[in-house]
Amino acid sequence: MASGGLVAFQGEPGAYSEEAALALYPGCQPCPCETFDEVFDGVESGQFDHGVVPLENSLAGSVHRNYDLLLQHRLYIVAEHNLRVSHCLIAHPGVSLSEITQVYSHPQGLAQCEQSLARLGNLQLIAAYDTAGSVRLIRDRGLRHAAAIASRRAAELYGMQVLVEQFEDDKSNYTRFIAIEREPIEPKGEAKTSIAFAGINRPGLLFRCLSAFALRDIDLHKIESRPLRGVPWEYIFYVDLAGSVSEERCRRALSHLEEMTTFVRVLGSYPAAWHANHE
């Protein structure tokens, strides 16, 4: 990935999204945004050069809002990054674990620490818009009975204390982030392509659509369905497949898919994370 530029991410300084942005764009200027919508709008309008958003977590599943936003904006996925997420339970300096009655974090952060939280007893769980932002919130409001779930970096940035490290339920906790830009790229080496498609809901629709890839020995990494707005009980399917649209077999598969659907959109071809993250 290119270095530098203004990179939008959702959350406060110290958020995992900022960490992913710095990994994908070394030397960049991370630009915090309050919502995912602001990230997409800002990149599309040219306010930011790039955007970095989470798409799925290995424990808590997909970030559905960002799937919807990918379809609503004319932007392209140009990279992905799998970030190891290690949560900390964070509180004011000098506060003990026994004093904590409330825990703040992003809903994904709370979900990824569900069992660890249950072991601490009857705590009030409060959803915040961001993990790092929840640390700043309890600091700024002086909530000494409250803790936040966020990164060690967030604790250091806001001068707070780590009560428990590796607080997540499963140590194989990864979040897949994607980088979005206004123009597509042609990746070199091992690649992935993300697409979205929809069709008339008839028996065997999905089977026939996926056969376009199976017939050409194209591996599918993931399939996700989301409701089609304005049409109850109809769905858009999102698929990640091995290969790039620059490859003949992928172009033929997409052409075949278009014959069976009412809508196909390529969201981007990009270097596969297991290749790009270990260069």
URNOR-V403554 format. One record per pair of residues at least 6 apart in sequence whose C-alpha atoms are under 6 Angstrom apart, sorted by the first residue. I is the first residue (numbers start at 1). J is the second residue. If there is no record, write none. Layout:
<<I J> <I J>>
This chain:
<<3 25> <3 26> <3 27> <4 27> <4 28> <5 28> <5 49> <6 29> <6 48> <6 49> <7 30> <7 31> <7 48> <7 50> <7 51> <8 31> <8 32> <8 39> <8 51> <9 17> <9 32> <9 33> <9 52> <10 32> <10 33> <10 34> <10 35> <10 36> <11 32> <11 33> <11 34> <11 130> <12 32> <12 132> <12 133> <14 132> <14 153> <14 154> <15 132> <21 52> <42 48> <43 50> <50 180> <50 181> <51 179> <51 180> <52 178> <52 179> <53 177> <53 178> <54 176> <54 177> <55 62> <55 63> <55 176> <55 177> <56 62> <56 63> <56 175> <56 176> <57 174> <57 175> <58 173> <58 174> <75 181> <75 182> <76 180> <76 181> <76 184> <76 267> <76 268> <77 179> <77 180> <77 268> <78 179> <78 180> <78 270> <79 178> <79 179> <79 270> <80 177> <80 178> <80 273> <81 176> <81 177> <81 273> <82 175> <82 176> <83 174> <83 175> <84 174> <85 173> <85 174> <86 166> <87 150> <87 151> <87 166> <87 167> <87 168> <88 149> <88 150> <88 151> <88 164> <88 165> <88 166> <88 167> <89 148> <89 149> <89 162> <89 163> <89 164> <90 147> <90 148> <90 161> <90 162> <90 163> <91 147> <91 160> <91 161> <92 144> <92 160> <92 161> <93 160> <93 161> <99 145> <100 145> <100 146> <101 123> <101 145> <101 146> <102 123> <102 124> <102 125> <102 146> <103 125> <103 146> <103 147> <103 148> <104 126> <104 127> <104 134> <104 148> <105 127> <105 128> <105 131> <105 134> <105 148> <105 149> <106 127> <106 128> <106 129> <106 130> <106 131> <107 127> <112 168> <113 168> <113 169> <115 169> <128 134> <131 150> <132 150> <132 154> <134 148> <135 148> <187 270> <187 271> <190 271> <190 272> <191 243> <191 244> <191 270> <191 271> <191 272> <192 241> <192 242> <192 243> <192 244> <192 269> <192 270> <192 272> <193 240> <193 241> <193 244> <193 268> <193 269> <194 239> <194 240> <194 267> <194 268> <195 238> <195 239> <195 265> <195 266> <195 267> <196 237> <196 238> <196 264> <196 265> <197 236> <197 237> <197 263> <197 264> <198 236> <198 261> <198 262> <198 263> <199 261> <199 262> <209 257> <212 253> <212 256> <213 253> <219 241> <219 242> <220 240> <220 241> <221 240> <221 241> <222 239> <222 240> <223 238> <223 239> <224 237> <224 238> <225 236> <225 237> <226 235> <226 236> <227 235> <228 234> <228 235> <228 236> <244 269> <245 251>>
